[in-house]
Amino acid sequence: MSVKNNLKSILILISVVCSQSNIFAQNPFAGLEPLFTEPKSYTLFRTPAPLNMDGELNEKSWQDAPWTEYFIDIEGDLKPSPAYKTRVKMLWDSNYLYVAAELEEPHLWANKQPEKDIIFRDNVFKIFIDPDNNVNDDFEIQINPQNKMLFLIMNKPYRDGGSPVTGWNPIGYKSGVKLLGTINNSEDIDKGWVAEIAIPLAALKFDPLNIKQNTNLRINFLRTNFDFNLKDGVYSKAIDSDGKAFPPHYSCFTPQGIVNMHYPERWAFTVFSDKAPSTHTEKFNLPYSEKQRKYLWLTYYRQKEFFKLNKRYAQSLQDLNIPESGILIDGKSNLLTMEATSRQFLVLIREEGSASSISVDHDGLIIY
């Protein structure tokens, strides 16, 4: 290659690098947009009387409570709409958080005698709850069409080295399933199933009447559906040429923007109303603190990217192309600061002139 061509290649490379740097300088969120769509919200009304967990949903409170929109793909608009419809409604009283799910399914099937710790290997409905919106110590609840359940506690997300704790059952929980068809019967076409679950608020250490807690609970729901084979009237998961089951189809209430439910910062917001159920919802306004947290998560994601490439964390926000000052949120200027070593970091954001701040660390723990 000639000197002239060499110089030309170098200039093109510099131009590309500068162009990319300018993009990030102008929009530090570039490339992460699916992780920054605003999560949906739901208003939970208070039921005046306890509900029977039988899957019928015939109580007036259930009939008056609004359904969510039908679930969409876990990645959001990046993927087509799910093949089968799923929706949820919720209520609460002084003792329970009530969840009802309606799942369309023309072929109801499950392991005939499943162990509780493997129900997730087949079609299942999951609930994910972060009671205090700190992204650590979250709950996962699973139920299948046979009313088999599995409960997990996550000390922190898998992405940060979290480990699930099983063998925990919330004292006093209740559940019921109504099959709109027949299970494990290939000779008919089913309509689906309805799951109804009462989760003790005491197990979540959550009080909807506590003003500070009222809008803290974050929640999302996941439906997994596997493609299946049918042989001699028996359902089994479809397998590929290597003998492995095809990945399931994932749909959820509010999109994660990534094929991973263990991003609690992406779960839906809730508002607990002391009013009786009605067909309308109370308007949800994204809190100012959540708008601030957007920049904490930006830094967190960029640090994880940086670590993957460099085997260490960046020492400054400049290394991540993230501004330190002049961050305008609702017309108010905010400051972003970061303390970091090669293996740890802590990022804080505060409104200029304010002494209070919100932070996130390398484990994704939010402190406010």
C-alpha positions in Angstrom: 0.0 0.0 0.0 1.4 3.5 -0.9 2.0 6.2 1.6 -0.8 8.2 0.0 -3.3 5.4 0.4 -2.0 4.8 4.0 -2.6 8.4 4.8 -6.1 8.3 3.3 -7.0 5.2 5.4 -5.8 6.9 8.5 -7.8 10.1 7.8 -10.9 8.0 7.2 -10.4 6.1 10.4 -10.0 9.4 12.4 -13.1 10.8 10.7 -15.1 7.7 11.8 -13.8 7.9 15.3 -14.5 11.6 15.6 -18.0 11.1 14.1 -18.8 8.4 16.7 -17.4 10.6 19.5 -19.6 13.5 18.3 -22.6 11.2 18.3 -22.0 10.2 21.9 -21.2 13.7 22.9 -24.5 15.0 21.5 -26.5 12.0 22.7 -24.9 10.0 25.5 -27.8 7.5 25.3 -27.0 6.5 21.7 -27.2 2.7 21.3 -29.1 2.2 24.6 -32.4 3.6 23.5 -34.4 0.4 24.1 -33.3 0.5 27.8 -34.7 4.0 28.3 -38.2 3.8 27.1 -40.5 4.9 29.9 -42.0 1.8 31.7 -45.8 1.5 31.9 -47.8 2.1 35.1 -50.8 0.6 36.7 -53.3 1.9 39.4 -54.2 -0.7 42.0 -57.6 0.0 43.6 -58.6 -1.3 47.0 -61.1 -4.2 47.2 -63.6 -3.7 50.1 -63.8 -7.5 50.6 -61.3 -10.4 50.4 -61.3 -12.3 47.1 -61.6 -16.0 46.5 -58.5 -17.4 44.7 -60.4 -19.7 42.3 -59.6 -18.3 38.9 -63.2 -17.2 38.4 -62.8 -13.4 38.7 -66.5 -13.1 39.3 -66.3 -10.7 42.3 -67.5 -7.2 41.6 -64.1 -5.8 42.5 -62.4 -7.9 39.9 -65.0 -7.0 37.3 -64.6 -3.3 38.0 -60.8 -3.4 38.0 -59.1 -2.4 34.7 -57.1 -4.8 32.6 -53.7 -3.9 31.5 -53.0 -3.6 27.8 -52.2 -7.0 26.1 -48.6 -8.0 26.6 -46.0 -7.2 24.0 -42.7 -8.9 23.2 -40.1 -8.6 25.9 -37.9 -6.4 23.6 -40.9 -4.1 22.8 -41.5 -2.8 19.3 -38.3 -4.4 18.1 -40.2 -7.7 17.7 -43.7 -8.7 16.3 -46.7 -9.0 18.6 -47.0 -12.2 20.6 -49.0 -15.0 19.0 -51.3 -15.4 22.0 -52.9 -12.7 24.1 -52.1 -12.1 27.8 -53.3 -9.5 30.2 -53.4 -8.8 33.9 -55.3 -6.9 36.5 -54.5 -6.1 40.2 -56.1 -5.1 43.4 -55.1 -4.8 47.1 -56.5 -4.8 50.6 -54.8 -4.5 54.0 -53.4 -8.0 53.8 -52.8 -8.9 50.2 -51.6 -7.8 46.8 -54.0 -9.6 44.3 -52.9 -10.5 40.8 -55.1 -12.0 38.1 -53.8 -13.1 34.7 -55.7 -14.2 31.6 -53.7 -16.2 29.1 -54.9 -17.2 25.7 -53.7 -20.7 24.9 -55.1 -23.2 22.3 -53.0 -26.0 23.6 -52.9 -26.4 27.4 -50.0 -28.6 28.4 -47.6 -29.0 31.3 -45.5 -31.8 33.0 -48.1 -34.2 34.5 -46.2 -34.4 37.8 -43.9 -31.4 37.8 -41.5 -30.7 40.7 -41.9 -27.2 41.9 -38.3 -26.2 41.1 -38.7 -27.1 37.4 -42.0 -25.6 36.4 -40.2 -22.8 34.6 -39.0 -25.4 32.1 -42.4 -25.4 30.5 -45.1 -22.8 29.8 -45.4 -20.5 32.9 -46.6 -17.1 34.1 -44.2 -15.1 36.3 -44.5 -12.1 38.5 -41.5 -9.9 39.4 -41.7 -7.5 42.3 -39.3 -4.9 43.7 -41.1 -3.6 46.8 -38.8 -0.6 47.5 -37.5 0.3 44.1 -33.8 -0.2 45.0 -33.2 -2.9 42.4 -31.9 -5.4 45.0 -33.7 -8.0 47.1 -36.4 -8.7 44.6 -39.1 -11.4 44.4 -40.1 -13.7 41.6 -43.3 -15.8 41.7 -44.1 -18.5 39.1 -47.3 -20.4 38.4 -48.2 -22.9 35.8 -51.6 -24.2 34.4 -51.6 -26.9 37.1 -51.5 -24.3 39.9 -47.9 -25.4 40.7 -45.9 -22.5 42.1 -42.3 -21.5 42.7 -41.0 -18.6 44.8 -37.6 -17.0 44.5 -35.8 -14.1 46.2 -32.9 -12.4 44.3 -30.3 -10.7 46.5 -29.3 -8.8 43.3 -29.7 -9.3 39.6 -27.8 -12.1 37.8 -25.9 -9.5 35.8 -24.2 -8.4 39.1 -23.5 -11.9 40.4 -26.8 -12.4 42.1 -28.0 -15.8 43.4 -31.6 -16.9 43.6 -32.8 -18.1 47.0 -35.4 -20.9 46.7 -37.3 -22.9 49.3 -39.2 -19.7 50.4 -43.0 -19.7 50.5 -44.7 -16.5 51.7 -46.8 -17.4 54.7 -50.5 -17.2 53.9 -50.3 -17.0 50.1 -53.2 -18.2 48.1 -53.7 -19.2 44.4 -56.1 -20.7 42.0 -56.3 -21.6 38.4 -59.2 -22.0 36.0 -58.6 -24.0 32.9 -60.5 -22.8 29.8 -60.2 -26.2 28.2 -58.5 -29.5 29.1 -54.8 -29.9 30.0 -52.6 -32.4 28.2 -55.4 -33.4 25.8 -54.4 -33.0 22.2 -57.8 -33.9 20.8 -59.4 -30.5 21.5 -58.6 -26.8 21.1 -58.5 -24.8 24.3 -59.2 -21.2 25.1 -56.5 -20.7 27.7 -56.3 -20.4 31.5 -56.8 -17.8 34.3 -54.4 -17.6 37.3 -55.3 -15.8 40.5 -52.8 -15.1 43.2 -52.9 -13.4 46.6 -49.5 -12.3 47.8 -49.2 -11.3 51.5 -48.1 -7.7 51.8 -46.3 -8.7 55.0 -44.0 -10.9 53.0 -43.0 -8.0 50.9 -42.7 -5.6 53.9 -44.9 -3.2 51.9 -47.7 -1.0 53.2 -49.7 0.8 50.5 -51.0 3.3 53.0 -47.5 4.5 53.8 -47.0 7.6 51.7 -43.3 7.0 51.2 -43.9 3.5 50.0 -47.1 4.1 47.9 -45.4 4.5 44.5 -42.2 2.6 45.3 -43.4 -0.9 44.3 -42.2 -1.9 40.8 -43.7 -4.9 39.1 -43.6 -6.7 35.8 -45.1 -9.9 34.4 -43.6 -12.5 32.0 -45.3 -15.2 30.0 -43.1 -17.9 28.5 -44.4 -20.1 25.7 -42.5 -23.0 24.2 -43.0 -24.4 20.7 -44.1 -28.0 21.0 -44.2 -31.3 19.2 -47.1 -33.7 19.4 -46.4 -37.5 19.3 -48.9 -40.2 20.2 -51.1 -37.6 21.8 -48.3 -36.4 24.1 -47.0 -32.8 24.2 -43.2 -32.1 24.4 -41.0 -29.1 23.6 -39.9 -28.7 20.0 -36.2 -29.4 19.6 -33.6 -28.3 17.1 -31.1 -30.4 15.1 -28.8 -30.5 18.1 -31.5 -32.0 20.3 -32.0 -28.8 22.3 -35.3 -27.1 23.0 -36.0 -23.9 21.0 -35.9 -20.8 23.2 -39.4 -19.8 24.4 -41.4 -16.9 23.3 -41.3 -14.1 25.9 -44.1 -11.5 26.3 -44.5 -9.1 29.2 -46.6 -6.1 30.4 -44.0 -3.4 30.0 -41.1 -4.1 27.7 -37.6 -4.8 29.1 -35.8 -3.7 25.9 -33.6 -6.7 26.3 -34.2 -10.5 26.6 -33.7 -10.4 30.4 -36.3 -9.9 33.0 -33.7 -9.3 35.8 -33.4 -5.6 35.0 -35.7 -4.3 37.8 -35.2 -0.7 36.7 -37.3 -1.6 33.6 -40.3 -2.9 35.5 -43.7 -1.1 35.6 -44.6 1.7 38.1 -47.5 1.3 40.5 -49.9 3.6 42.2 -52.0 2.3 45.1 -55.3 4.0 45.4 -57.5 3.8 48.5 -60.6 4.1 46.3 -62.8 1.2 45.3 -62.1 -0.4 41.9 -63.3 1.5 38.8 -62.7 1.3 35.1 -60.5 4.4 35.1 -57.0 4.8 36.3 -55.3 7.6 38.3 -52.9 9.6 36.3 -49.3 8.6 36.9 -46.6 11.3 36.6 -43.0 10.1 36.4 -41.3 11.3 39.7 -38.5 13.8 39.4 -36.2 11.3 41.1 -36.9 8.7 38.4 -35.8 11.2 35.8 -32.6 11.7 37.7 -32.0 8.0 37.9 -32.0 7.8 34.2 -28.5 9.3 34.3 -27.4 6.9 37.0 -28.4 4.0 34.8 -26.8 5.5 31.8 -23.5 5.6 33.7 -24.1 2.1 35.1 -24.6 0.6 31.6 -21.6 2.4 30.1 -19.4 1.2 33.0 -20.5 -2.4 32.4 -19.7 -1.9 28.7 -16.3 -0.4 29.6 -15.5 -3.2 32.0 -16.3 -5.8 29.4 -13.8 -4.3 26.9 -11.1 -3.2 29.4 -11.4 -5.6 32.3 -11.7 -2.6 34.6 -14.0 0.2 35.3 -13.5 3.7 33.9 -12.1 6.2 36.4 -14.0 9.3 35.2 -17.2 10.2 33.5 -15.2 11.8 30.7 -13.9 8.3 29.8 -17.5 7.3 29.3 -18.5 10.4 27.3 -21.1 11.3 30.0 -21.5 15.0 31.1 -20.8 15.9 34.7 -22.8 19.1 34.8 -25.5 21.0 32.9 -27.9 18.1 33.1 -31.3 19.7 32.8 -34.2 17.8 34.3 -37.6 19.7 34.3 -35.6 22.9 33.8 -33.4 22.3 36.8 -29.6 21.8 36.6 -28.2 18.6 38.0 -24.7 17.4 38.7 -23.3 13.9 38.2 -20.3 12.6 40.1 -18.5 9.3 40.2 -16.0 7.6 42.4 -14.4 4.5 40.9 -11.6 2.0 41.3 -10.8 -0.8 38.8 -13.4 -3.1 40.4 -16.0 -0.8 42.0 -17.8 2.4 41.3 -20.4 4.7 42.9 -22.3 7.3 40.8 -24.3 10.1 42.4 -26.7 12.7 41.0 -28.1 15.7 42.8 -29.9 18.9 41.8 -27.5 21.9 41.8 -27.7 23.6 45.2 -29.2 20.6 46.9 -27.5 18.5 49.6 -29.6 15.3 48.9 -28.6 12.9 46.2 -29.4 9.5 44.6 -26.7 6.9 43.9 -26.1 3.6 42.1 -23.1 1.3 42.6 -21.5 -1.5 40.6 -24.0 -4.0 42.0 -26.9 -1.8 40.7 -28.0 -0.9 44.2 -30.0 2.3 44.3 -29.6 4.4 47.5 -31.8 7.5 48.0 
